[in-house]
Amino acid sequence: MPALPRSTGPWAAALLLACSHTLTPAASPAPATSRVVQAAPLVSAQAHQQFFDQLRSLCGQAFEGRVVQDQPKSGRGFEGRLLMHVRRCSEREIQIPFHVGEDHSRTWIISQTGSGLSLKHDHRKADGRSDASTMYGGHTRDAGWPQLQSFPADPYSQELFLRQGMAASVGNIWQLMIHTELKSFSYRLLRESREFRVDFDLSQPVPPPPAPWGYSD
C-alpha cells in the first residue's frame, strides 16, 4: 500500500479512516441457531383412543369367526373358514386381513387421522394388484364409544360406488365392535334394507393364516 500523505488536514483524516475500514476483516455472520422440528401431535377423542388401543392389544393374534347376520344374503358367498388376523400395528395404523376360505383379498385398515378414526377396505387380486373396488370405507363423525365405532361412507367411497353402479352402497355404515365381557369382535355393515355381520371369538386365538394378497410376510 502507498504511504499516506504527511498532511494532517481534514481530507487526510478522512482518507485514513476509509483505508482502515477497507483493511478491517468483515465480521463473520452469527451461526444459525439449531432448531428441533417436531411433528404436530396426533389428537383424538378419548373414546377413539381407547377403542384403538383395545384393538391394538390384539396385535399378532388371529381369531375365527362366523356370519351371524346376512340379510338379504350376499351375492358373493362367505363360505369357508372366516379368520381375522390383527397382523400389523403402529401408533397410527392397524392392518387386519379378513380371510374367507382361500380368498385372501381383503384387508381392513384402521387409522388414526387426528380428527377421528378411518376404516378402509384394501381389496387385492391374487397377483397382488389392486381390485377395481378398493380402499372404500368411512370416517367417524362422533366420539363413539370405547367398545363401538361407526364409519359412514366417505366422499371417495360414495363416488366410487356411483361410478360402479352401486348407488345403494352410498349409504353404507360400517361398525366395529369389541365386546370385552363376551370376548368377541364384530364387523358389521348397515344400510337401508341390508345388514351383514361377522362375530369373531377372541377367547380362542388360532394359528395365523398366510399373508393377504399383495402383502409380504
Accessible surface in RSA format (square Angstrom, percent):
REM  Atomic radii and reference values for relative SASA: ProtOr
REM  Chains: A
REM  Algorithm: Lee & Richards
REM  Probe-radius: 1.40
REM  Slices: 20
REM RES _ NUM      All-atoms   Total-Side   Main-Chain    Non-polar    All polar
REM                ABS   REL    ABS   REL    ABS   REL    ABS   REL    ABS   REL
RES MET A   1   151.91  78.7  67.43  44.6  84.48 201.1  62.46  53.1  89.45 118.5
RES PRO A   2   116.81  85.1 100.94  92.0  15.86  57.7 113.09  93.4   3.72  23.1
RES ALA A   3   103.16  94.8  65.74 101.5  37.42  85.1  75.96 107.0  27.19  72.0
RES LEU A   4    67.07  37.4  48.43  34.6  18.64  46.9  48.44  34.0  18.63  50.1
RES PRO A   5    64.51  47.0  40.98  37.4  23.52  85.5  53.37  44.1  11.14  69.2
RES ARG A   6   232.26  97.5 202.62 103.3  29.64  70.6  84.95 116.1 147.31  89.3
RES SER A   7    58.68  49.6  38.70  51.6  19.99  46.0  35.28  75.1  23.41  32.8
RES THR A   8   133.79  95.2 103.23 104.7  30.56  72.8  75.21 101.0  58.58  88.6
RES GLY A   9    19.19  23.7   0.00   N/A  19.19  23.7  17.78  48.8   1.42   3.2
RES PRO A  10   121.19  88.3 108.33  98.8  12.85  46.7 116.48  96.2   4.71  29.3
RES TRP A  11   144.42  58.0 132.48  64.1  11.94  28.0 121.87  65.0  22.55  36.6
RES ALA A  12    12.72  11.7   7.69  11.9   5.04  11.5   8.34  11.7   4.38  11.6
RES ALA A  13    61.88  56.9  50.83  78.4  11.05  25.1  56.29  79.3   5.59  14.8
RES ALA A  14    63.65  58.5  51.78  79.9  11.87  27.0  58.26  82.0   5.39  14.3
RES LEU A  15    73.83  41.1  69.50  49.7   4.33  10.9  73.32  51.5   0.52   1.4
RES LEU A  16    99.68  55.5  99.55  71.2   0.13   0.3  99.55  69.9   0.13   0.3
RES LEU A  17   105.16  58.6 102.45  73.3   2.71   6.8 104.92  73.7   0.24   0.7
RES ALA A  18    53.64  49.3  45.79  70.7   7.85  17.8  51.72  72.8   1.92   5.1
RES CYS A  19    26.31  19.9  22.83  25.5   3.48   8.2   7.55  19.1  18.76  20.2
RES SER A  20    49.01  41.4  42.06  56.1   6.96  16.0  42.72  91.0   6.29   8.8
RES HIS A  21   126.78  69.3 111.42  77.4  15.36  39.3  72.87  75.1  53.91  62.7
RES THR A  22   113.61  80.8  83.92  85.1  29.69  70.8  68.59  92.1  45.02  68.1
RES LEU A  23   126.11  70.2 100.97  72.2  25.15  63.2 104.81  73.6  21.31  57.3
RES THR A  24    89.41  63.6  73.70  74.7  15.71  37.4  57.18  76.8  32.23  48.7
RES PRO A  25   117.67  85.8  95.55  87.1  22.12  80.4 107.16  88.5  10.51  65.3
RES ALA A  26    99.40  91.4  65.21 100.6  34.19  77.8  74.97 105.6  24.43  64.7
RES ALA A  27   100.45  92.4  65.93 101.7  34.52  78.5  75.80 106.7  24.65  65.3
RES SER A  28   101.20  85.5  73.82  98.5  27.38  63.1  39.60  84.3  61.60  86.3
RES PRO A  29   123.14  89.7 100.71  91.8  22.43  81.6 112.19  92.6  10.96  68.1
RES ALA A  30    90.79  83.5  61.76  95.3  29.02  66.0  66.74  94.0  24.04  63.7
RES PRO A  31   124.98  91.1 102.69  93.6  22.29  81.0 112.83  93.2  12.15  75.5
RES ALA A  32   102.28  94.0  65.65 101.3  36.63  83.3  75.35 106.1  26.93  71.3
RES THR A  33   117.97  83.9  97.39  98.7  20.58  49.0  69.22  93.0  48.75  73.7
RES SER A  34   107.65  91.0  80.70 107.7  26.95  62.1  55.71 118.6  51.93  72.8
RES ARG A  35   212.19  89.1 180.01  91.8  32.18  76.6  58.65  80.2 153.54  93.1
RES VAL A  36   131.48  86.5 100.46  90.9  31.02  74.7 103.70  90.1  27.77  75.3
RES VAL A  37   138.83  91.4 106.76  96.7  32.06  77.3 110.05  95.6  28.78  78.1
RES GLN A  38   148.49  83.0 120.66  88.2  27.83  66.3  37.65  80.1 110.84  84.1
RES ALA A  39    90.13  82.9  54.24  83.7  35.89  81.6  65.73  92.6  24.40  64.6
RES ALA A  40    80.74  74.2  60.90  94.0  19.83  45.1  66.78  94.0  13.95  37.0
RES PRO A  41   113.18  82.5  90.10  82.1  23.08  83.9 100.52  83.0  12.66  78.7
RES LEU A  42    56.51  31.5  27.99  20.0  28.52  71.7  29.35  20.6  27.16  73.1
RES VAL A  43    93.55  61.6  89.06  80.6   4.49  10.8  93.15  80.9   0.40   1.1
RES SER A  44    38.03  32.1   4.01   5.3  34.02  78.4   7.93  16.9  30.10  42.2
RES ALA A  45    40.09  36.9  23.23  35.8  16.87  38.4  34.63  48.8   5.46  14.5
RES GLN A  46   135.89  76.0 122.42  89.5  13.47  32.1  44.53  94.8  91.36  69.3
RES ALA A  47    13.76  12.7  10.90  16.8   2.86   6.5  11.12  15.7   2.64   7.0
RES HIS A  48     9.95   5.4   9.95   6.9   0.00   0.0   9.41   9.7   0.54   0.6
RES GLN A  49    59.66  33.4  59.66  43.6   0.00   0.0  32.87  70.0  26.79  20.3
RES GLN A  50    69.89  39.1  66.22  48.4   3.67   8.7  27.51  58.5  42.39  32.1
RES PHE A  51     0.00   0.0   0.00   0.0   0.00   0.0   0.00   0.0   0.00   0.0
RES PHE A  52     0.09   0.0   0.09   0.1   0.00   0.0   0.09   0.1   0.00   0.0
RES ASP A  53    55.55  38.9  50.40  50.2   5.14  12.2  24.53  57.7  31.02  30.9
RES GLN A  54    51.34  28.7  44.61  32.6   6.73  16.0  32.48  69.1  18.87  14.3
RES LEU A  55     0.00   0.0   0.00   0.0   0.00   0.0   0.00   0.0   0.00   0.0
RES ARG A  56    77.62  32.6  73.19  37.3   4.43  10.5  17.89  24.4  59.73  36.2
RES SER A  57    84.55  71.4  49.13  65.6  35.43  81.6  48.88 104.1  35.67  50.0
RES LEU A  58    26.44  14.7  26.44  18.9   0.00   0.0  26.44  18.6   0.00   0.0
RES CYS A  59    50.76  38.4  29.78  33.2  20.98  49.3  16.13  40.9  34.63  37.3
RES GLY A  60    43.94  54.2   0.00   N/A  43.94  54.2  28.38  77.9  15.56  34.9
RES GLN A  61    62.73  35.1  59.10  43.2   3.63   8.6  25.87  55.1  36.86  28.0
RES ALA A  62     0.24   0.2   0.00   0.0   0.24   0.5   0.00   0.0   0.24   0.6
RES PHE A  63     0.64   0.3   0.64   0.4   0.00   0.0   0.64   0.4   0.00   0.0
RES GLU A  64    69.66  40.0  66.77  50.5   2.89   6.9  19.43  37.6  50.23  41.0
RES GLY A  65    13.43  16.6   0.00   N/A  13.43  16.6   4.16  11.4   9.28  20.8
RES ARG A  66   162.95  68.4 160.58  81.9   2.37   5.6  62.72  85.7 100.23  60.7
RES VAL A  67    50.88  33.5  27.03  24.5  23.85  57.5  27.03  23.5  23.85  64.7
RES VAL A  68    47.88  31.5  19.60  17.7  28.29  68.2  26.66  23.2  21.22  57.6
RES GLN A  69    73.28  41.0  69.80  51.0   3.49   8.3   8.12  17.3  65.16  49.4
RES ASP A  70    21.88  15.3  15.75  15.7   6.13  14.5  10.67  25.1  11.20  11.2
RES GLN A  71   115.76  64.7 114.85  83.9   0.91   2.2  37.15  79.1  78.61  59.6
RES PRO A  72    85.60  62.4  80.36  73.3   5.24  19.0  84.49  69.8   1.11   6.9
RES LYS A  73   152.16  74.2 128.54  78.9  23.61  56.2  93.64  84.3  58.52  62.3
RES SER A  74    19.65  16.6   6.85   9.1  12.80  29.5  10.70  22.8   8.95  12.5
RES GLY A  75    88.31 108.9   0.00   N/A  88.31 108.9  44.62 122.5  43.69  97.8
RES ARG A  76   150.43  63.2 143.00  72.9   7.42  17.7  77.71 106.2  72.71  44.1
RES GLY A  77    35.79  44.1   0.00   N/A  35.79  44.1  10.25  28.1  25.54  57.2
RES PHE A  78    43.38  21.7  29.15  18.1  14.23  37.0  30.72  18.6  12.66  36.2
RES GLU A  79   122.10  70.1 104.64  79.2  17.46  41.6  77.32 149.5  44.78  36.6
RES GLY A  80    53.68  66.2   0.00   N/A  53.68  66.2  31.46  86.3  22.22  49.8
RES ARG A  81   117.32  49.3 102.28  52.1  15.04  35.8  52.41  71.6  64.91  39.3
RES LEU A  82     7.54   4.2   6.41   4.6   1.13   2.8   6.41   4.5   1.13   3.0
RES LEU A  83    13.37   7.4  13.37   9.6   0.00   0.0  13.37   9.4   0.00   0.0
RES MET A  84     0.00   0.0   0.00   0.0   0.00   0.0   0.00   0.0   0.00   0.0
RES HIS A  85    16.04   8.8  16.04  11.2   0.00   0.0  11.73  12.1   4.31   5.0
RES VAL A  86     0.00   0.0   0.00   0.0   0.00   0.0   0.00   0.0   0.00   0.0
RES ARG A  87    37.12  15.6  20.25  10.3  16.86  40.2   6.93   9.5  30.19  18.3
RES ARG A  88    98.51  41.4  94.30  48.1   4.21  10.0  41.23  56.3  57.29  34.7
RES CYS A  89    40.08  30.3   5.22   5.8  34.86  81.9   6.11  15.5  33.97  36.6
RES SER A  90    59.17  50.0  49.06  65.5  10.12  23.3  51.91 110.6   7.26  10.2
RES GLU A  91   137.41  78.9 131.31  99.3   6.10  14.5  44.25  85.6  93.15  76.1
RES ARG A  92   117.81  49.5 117.18  59.7   0.63   1.5  41.19  56.3  76.62  46.4
RES GLU A  93    61.06  35.1  59.62  45.1   1.44   3.4  12.52  24.2  48.55  39.6
RES ILE A  94     0.00   0.0   0.00   0.0   0.00   0.0   0.00   0.0   0.00   0.0
RES GLN A  95    27.63  15.5  27.63  20.2   0.00   0.0   1.74   3.7  25.89  19.6
RES ILE A  96     0.07   0.0   0.07   0.1   0.00   0.0   0.07   0.1   0.00   0.0
RES PRO A  97     0.99   0.7   0.99   0.9   0.00   0.0   0.99   0.8   0.00   0.0
RES PHE A  98     4.01   2.0   3.70   2.3   0.31   0.8   3.78   2.3   0.23   0.6
RES HIS A  99     3.03   1.7   3.03   2.1   0.00   0.0   2.83   2.9   0.20   0.2
RES VAL A 100     8.69   5.7   5.36   4.9   3.33   8.0   5.36   4.7   3.33   9.0
RES GLY A 101    24.43  30.1   0.00   N/A  24.43  30.1  15.76  43.3   8.67  19.4
RES GLU A 102   150.92  86.6 137.81 104.3  13.11  31.2  68.78 133.0  82.14  67.1
RES ASP A 103    38.62  27.1  35.01  34.8   3.61   8.5  18.97  44.6  19.65  19.6
RES HIS A 104    24.67  13.5  24.22  16.8   0.45   1.2  18.23  18.8   6.44   7.5
RES SER A 105    11.63   9.8  10.45  13.9   1.19   2.7   9.09  19.4   2.54   3.6
RES ARG A 106    19.05   8.0  18.38   9.4   0.67   1.6   6.87   9.4  12.18   7.4
RES THR A 107     1.81   1.3   1.56   1.6   0.25   0.6   0.50   0.7   1.31   2.0
RES TRP A 108     3.22   1.3   3.22   1.6   0.00   0.0   0.74   0.4   2.48   4.0
RES ILE A 109    19.10  10.9  18.79  14.0   0.32   0.8  18.79  13.5   0.32   0.9
RES ILE A 110     0.06   0.0   0.06   0.0   0.00   0.0   0.06   0.0   0.00   0.0
RES SER A 111    25.13  21.2  25.13  33.5   0.00   0.0  16.35  34.8   8.78  12.3
RES GLN A 112    15.08   8.4   6.17   4.5   8.91  21.2   0.29   0.6  14.79  11.2
RES THR A 113    59.90  42.6  28.41  28.8  31.49  75.1  34.53  46.4  25.37  38.3
RES GLY A 114    24.45  30.2   0.00   N/A  24.45  30.2  10.67  29.3  13.78  30.9
RES SER A 115    90.14  76.2  61.32  81.8  28.82  66.4  54.03 115.1  36.11  50.6
RES GLY A 116     0.52   0.6   0.00   N/A   0.52   0.6   0.12   0.3   0.40   0.9
RES LEU A 117     0.00   0.0   0.00   0.0   0.00   0.0   0.00   0.0   0.00   0.0
RES SER A 118    15.18  12.8  15.18  20.3   0.00   0.0   6.81  14.5   8.37  11.7
RES LEU A 119     0.00   0.0   0.00   0.0   0.00   0.0   0.00   0.0   0.00   0.0
RES LYS A 120    41.14  20.1  41.14  25.2   0.00   0.0  33.22  29.9   7.92   8.4
RES HIS A 121     4.47   2.4   4.39   3.0   0.08   0.2   4.47   4.6   0.00   0.0
RES ASP A 122     6.69   4.7   6.38   6.4   0.31   0.7   0.26   0.6   6.43   6.4
RES HIS A 123    18.94  10.4  18.94  13.2   0.00   0.0   9.79  10.1   9.15  10.6
RES ARG A 124    54.53  22.9  50.87  25.9   3.66   8.7   1.90   2.6  52.63  31.9
RES LYS A 125    79.98  39.0  74.89  46.0   5.09  12.1  42.61  38.4  37.37  39.8
RES ALA A 126    75.46  69.4  50.10  77.3  25.35  57.7  50.34  70.9  25.11  66.5
RES ASP A 127    96.10  67.3  55.58  55.3  40.52  95.8  50.38 118.6  45.72  45.6
RES GLY A 128    18.04  22.2   0.00   N/A  18.04  22.2  10.49  28.8   7.55  16.9
RES ARG A 129   148.64  62.4 141.74  72.3   6.90  16.4  71.30  97.4  77.34  46.9
RES SER A 130    66.90  56.5  48.39  64.6  18.51  42.6  22.13  47.1  44.77  62.7
RES ASP A 131    47.47  33.3  43.13  42.9   4.34  10.3   2.69   6.3  44.78  44.7
RES ALA A 132    83.33  76.6  57.20  88.3  26.12  59.4  70.14  98.8  13.19  34.9
RES SER A 133    23.28  19.7  23.28  31.1   0.00   0.0  18.75  39.9   4.53   6.4
RES THR A 134    18.13  12.9  17.90  18.1   0.23   0.5  17.81  23.9   0.32   0.5
RES MET A 135    71.12  36.8  71.10  47.1   0.02   0.0  66.82  56.8   4.30   5.7
RES TYR A 136    32.06  15.0  32.06  18.2   0.00   0.0  10.70   8.0  21.36  26.3
RES GLY A 137     0.00   0.0   0.00   N/A   0.00   0.0   0.00   0.0   0.00   0.0
RES GLY A 138     0.33   0.4   0.00   N/A   0.33   0.4   0.05   0.1   0.28   0.6
RES HIS A 139    48.60  26.6  47.17  32.8   1.44   3.7  39.98  41.2   8.63  10.0
RES THR A 140     9.36   6.7   1.21   1.2   8.15  19.4   0.79   1.1   8.58  13.0
RES ARG A 141   180.20  75.7 138.96  70.8  41.24  98.2  63.85  87.3 116.35  70.5
RES ASP A 142    99.93  70.0  87.00  86.6  12.93  30.6  44.60 105.0  55.33  55.2
RES ALA A 143    50.19  46.1  42.64  65.8   7.55  17.2  43.77  61.6   6.42  17.0
RES GLY A 144    18.68  23.0   0.00   N/A  18.68  23.0   3.84  10.5  14.84  33.2
RES TRP A 145   159.56  64.0 159.55  77.2   0.01   0.0 130.27  69.5  29.29  47.5
RES PRO A 146    35.10  25.6  35.10  32.0   0.00   0.0  35.10  29.0   0.00   0.0
RES GLN A 147    85.80  48.0  85.17  62.2   0.63   1.5  31.62  67.3  54.18  41.1
RES LEU A 148    41.78  23.3  41.78  29.9   0.00   0.0  41.78  29.3   0.00   0.0
RES GLN A 149     0.45   0.3   0.43   0.3   0.02   0.0   0.02   0.0   0.43   0.3
RES SER A 150    31.42  26.5  27.15  36.2   4.27   9.8  19.59  41.7  11.82  16.6
RES PHE A 151     0.00   0.0   0.00   0.0   0.00   0.0   0.00   0.0   0.00   0.0
RES PRO A 152    21.21  15.5  19.76  18.0   1.45   5.3  19.76  16.3   1.45   9.0
RES ALA A 153     2.70   2.5   0.19   0.3   2.51   5.7   0.19   0.3   2.51   6.7
RES ASP A 154    22.88  16.0  19.11  19.0   3.77   8.9  16.32  38.4   6.56   6.5
RES PRO A 155   100.03  72.9  98.56  89.8   1.47   5.3  99.85  82.4   0.18   1.1
RES TYR A 156    96.08  44.9  88.41  50.3   7.67  20.0  76.19  57.3  19.89  24.5
RES SER A 157     0.00   0.0   0.00   0.0   0.00   0.0   0.00   0.0   0.00   0.0
RES GLN A 158    54.31  30.4  54.31  39.7   0.00   0.0   5.99  12.8  48.31  36.6
RES GLU A 159   104.15  59.8 102.21  77.3   1.94   4.6  30.67  59.3  73.48  60.0
RES LEU A 160     6.07   3.4   6.07   4.3   0.00   0.0   6.07   4.3   0.00   0.0
RES PHE A 161     3.59   1.8   3.59   2.2   0.00   0.0   3.59   2.2   0.00   0.0
RES LEU A 162   106.86  59.5  88.60  63.4  18.26  45.9  89.47  62.8  17.39  46.8
RES ARG A 163   161.85  68.0 121.43  61.9  40.42  96.2  75.76 103.5  86.09  52.2
RES GLN A 164    64.47  36.1  33.96  24.8  30.51  72.6  33.28  70.8  31.20  23.7
RES GLY A 165    68.44  84.4   0.00   N/A  68.44  84.4  36.31  99.6  32.13  72.0
RES MET A 166    78.77  40.8  71.68  47.4   7.09  16.9  66.08  56.2  12.68  16.8
RES ALA A 167    66.72  61.3  55.28  85.3  11.44  26.0  55.46  78.1  11.26  29.8
RES ALA A 168    75.35  69.3  52.31  80.7  23.03  52.4  65.41  92.1   9.93  26.3
RES SER A 169     6.44   5.4   6.39   8.5   0.05   0.1   0.29   0.6   6.16   8.6
RES VAL A 170    42.01  27.6  40.25  36.4   1.76   4.2  40.25  35.0   1.76   4.8
RES GLY A 171    46.87  57.8   0.00   N/A  46.87  57.8  35.57  97.6  11.30  25.3
RES ASN A 172     7.71   5.3   6.48   6.3   1.22   2.9   0.00   0.0   7.71   7.4
RES ILE A 173    64.21  36.5  64.21  47.8   0.00   0.0  64.21  46.2   0.00   0.0
RES TRP A 174     3.08   1.2   3.08   1.5   0.00   0.0   0.29   0.2   2.78   4.5
RES GLN A 175    24.18  13.5  24.18  17.7   0.00   0.0   0.00   0.0  24.18  18.3
RES LEU A 176     0.07   0.0   0.07   0.1   0.00   0.0   0.07   0.1   0.00   0.0
RES MET A 177    13.05   6.8  13.05   8.6   0.00   0.0   2.13   1.8  10.92  14.5
RES ILE A 178     9.25   5.3   8.45   6.3   0.79   1.9   8.45   6.1   0.79   2.2
RES HIS A 179    47.88  26.2  42.07  29.2   5.81  14.9  30.93  31.9  16.95  19.7
RES THR A 180    85.56  60.9  73.72  74.7  11.84  28.2  74.45 100.0  11.11  16.8
RES GLU A 181   171.61  98.5 138.30 104.6  33.31  79.3  58.82 113.8 112.79  92.1
RES LEU A 182   136.46  76.0 112.80  80.7  23.66  59.5 117.10  82.2  19.36  52.1
RES LYS A 183   117.44  57.3 115.13  70.6   2.31   5.5  68.16  61.3  49.28  52.5
RES SER A 184    18.56  15.7  18.56  24.8   0.00   0.0  14.35  30.6   4.21   5.9
RES PHE A 185     0.10   0.1   0.10   0.1   0.00   0.0   0.10   0.1   0.00   0.0
RES SER A 186     0.00   0.0   0.00   0.0   0.00   0.0   0.00   0.0   0.00   0.0
RES TYR A 187    17.09   8.0  17.09   9.7   0.00   0.0   6.04   4.5  11.05  13.6
RES ARG A 188    57.34  24.1  57.34  29.2   0.00   0.0   0.08   0.1  57.26  34.7
RES LEU A 189    23.63  13.2  23.63  16.9   0.00   0.0  23.63  16.6   0.00   0.0
RES LEU A 190    42.50  23.7  42.50  30.4   0.00   0.0  42.50  29.8   0.00   0.0
RES ARG A 191    64.00  26.9  45.84  23.4  18.17  43.3  12.98  17.7  51.02  30.9
RES GLU A 192   162.90  93.5 135.02 102.2  27.87  66.4  58.85 113.8 104.04  84.9
RES SER A 193   100.10  84.6  64.13  85.6  35.97  82.9  53.33 113.6  46.77  65.5
RES ARG A 194    35.66  15.0  27.86  14.2   7.80  18.6   8.74  11.9  26.92  16.3
RES GLU A 195    44.07  25.3  43.50  32.9   0.57   1.3   9.35  18.1  34.71  28.3
RES PHE A 196     6.93   3.5   6.93   4.3   0.00   0.0   6.93   4.2   0.00   0.0
RES ARG A 197    59.44  25.0  59.44  30.3   0.00   0.0   0.73   1.0  58.72  35.6
RES VAL A 198     0.00   0.0   0.00   0.0   0.00   0.0   0.00   0.0   0.00   0.0
RES ASP A 199    29.68  20.8  27.08  27.0   2.60   6.1   9.77  23.0  19.91  19.9
RES PHE A 200     1.07   0.5   0.00   0.0   1.07   2.8   1.07   0.6   0.00   0.0
RES ASP A 201    63.58  44.5  58.49  58.2   5.09  12.0  30.43  71.6  33.15  33.1
RES LEU A 202    28.26  15.7  14.43  10.3  13.83  34.8  14.43  10.1  13.83  37.2
RES SER A 203    53.33  45.1  31.82  42.5  21.51  49.5  24.72  52.6  28.61  40.1
RES GLN A 204   118.15  66.1 116.51  85.1   1.64   3.9  34.05  72.5  84.10  63.8
RES PRO A 205    75.33  54.9  52.17  47.6  23.16  84.2  52.49  43.3  22.84 142.0
RES VAL A 206    26.88  17.7  18.20  16.5   8.68  20.9  21.83  19.0   5.05  13.7
RES PRO A 207   108.23  78.9  97.95  89.3  10.28  37.4 103.91  85.8   4.32  26.9
RES PRO A 208    80.51  58.7  58.90  53.7  21.61  78.5  58.90  48.6  21.61 134.3
RES PRO A 209    21.38  15.6   3.99   3.6  17.39  63.2  11.37   9.4  10.01  62.2
RES PRO A 210    83.64  61.0  71.27  65.0  12.37  45.0  82.64  68.2   1.00   6.2
RES ALA A 211    20.12  18.5   7.04  10.9  13.07  29.7   7.48  10.5  12.63  33.5
RES PRO A 212     2.70   2.0   1.05   1.0   1.65   6.0   1.05   0.9   1.65  10.3
RES TRP A 213    70.89  28.4  65.65  31.8   5.24  12.3  57.00  30.4  13.90  22.5
RES GLY A 214    40.82  50.3   0.00   N/A  40.82  50.3  11.61  31.9  29.21  65.4
RES TYR A 215    40.82  19.1  19.39  11.0  21.44  55.8  21.86  16.4  18.96  23.4
RES SER A 216    78.57  66.4  66.92  89.3  11.65  26.8  50.02 106.5  28.55  40.0
RES ASP A 217   153.48 107.5  97.26  96.8  56.22 132.9  62.33 146.7  91.15  90.9
END  Absolute sums over single chains surface
CHAIN  1 A    12953.9      10266.2       2687.7       7710.5       5243.4
END  Absolute sums over all chains
TOTAL         12953.9      10266.2       2687.7       7710.5       5243.4
